[in-house]
Amino acid sequence: MPRYKSSEGRPVGRSVRIEVDGQHYEATYTIDGPAVTVETLLLGSTRVLIGDRPPEIAARVALLELVHASMRRTGS
């Protein structure tokens, strides 16, 4: 869980959605400095560095990685 100063409050989550093999996946992401944290109810969460790309693109890539990891675990 990312840390933030108590005076700043919890970062506001934004939605991101992707489609993989006809299935839609949705997550919430928050920006915390140089990284985004992507959270889903079914696939878990991950944190990735934003780098030179826009935060939403970083969040979409992270969600795609969560989807692929889940597919490998379940053999789908």
C-alpha positions in Angstrom: 0.0 0.0 0.0 1.5 3.4 -1.0 2.3 5.8 1.7 1.2 9.4 1.6 1.3 12.4 4.0 -1.7 12.5 6.3 -2.3 16.1 5.3 -2.6 15.2 1.7 -5.3 12.5 2.2 -5.6 9.3 0.2 -4.9 9.7 -3.5 -8.0 9.8 -5.7 -8.5 6.6 -7.8 -9.1 6.8 -11.5 -10.6 4.0 -13.7 -8.8 2.2 -16.4 -10.3 -0.4 -18.7 -8.8 -2.8 -21.3 -10.1 -5.6 -23.5 -8.2 -8.9 -23.9 -9.5 -11.7 -26.1 -13.0 -10.2 -26.0 -13.1 -9.9 -22.2 -13.2 -6.6 -20.5 -11.1 -5.8 -17.4 -11.4 -2.8 -15.2 -9.3 -1.5 -12.4 -8.6 1.6 -10.4 -5.3 3.3 -10.4 -3.7 6.0 -8.3 -0.7 8.1 -9.0 1.9 8.3 -6.3 5.0 10.3 -7.3 6.8 8.4 -10.1 4.6 5.3 -9.9 1.0 4.2 -10.4 -0.7 1.5 -8.3 -3.3 -0.5 -10.1 -5.9 -2.4 -8.0 -8.6 -4.9 -9.0 -11.0 -7.0 -6.9 -10.3 -10.3 -8.8 -6.7 -9.9 -10.1 -5.0 -8.2 -7.2 -2.8 -5.1 -7.4 0.6 -4.0 -8.7 2.7 -0.9 -8.7 4.8 0.2 -11.7 6.9 3.2 -12.6 5.4 5.7 -14.9 8.6 6.6 -16.8 8.1 8.8 -19.9 4.6 7.5 -20.7 1.3 9.1 -19.5 0.1 7.6 -16.2 -3.0 6.1 -17.8 -0.9 4.2 -20.3 1.3 2.9 -17.5 -1.9 1.8 -15.7 -3.2 0.0 -18.8 0.1 -1.8 -19.2 0.1 -2.8 -15.5 -3.5 -4.1 -15.8 -2.6 -6.1 -18.9 0.3 -7.7 -16.9 -2.2 -8.6 -14.1 -4.5 -10.2 -16.7 -1.7 -12.2 -18.3 -0.4 -13.3 -14.9 -3.9 -14.5 -14.0 -4.2 -16.4 -17.4 -0.8 -18.2 -16.7 -2.0 -19.2 -13.2 -5.3 -20.6 -14.5 -4.0 -22.0 -17.7 -6.4 -19.9 -19.8 
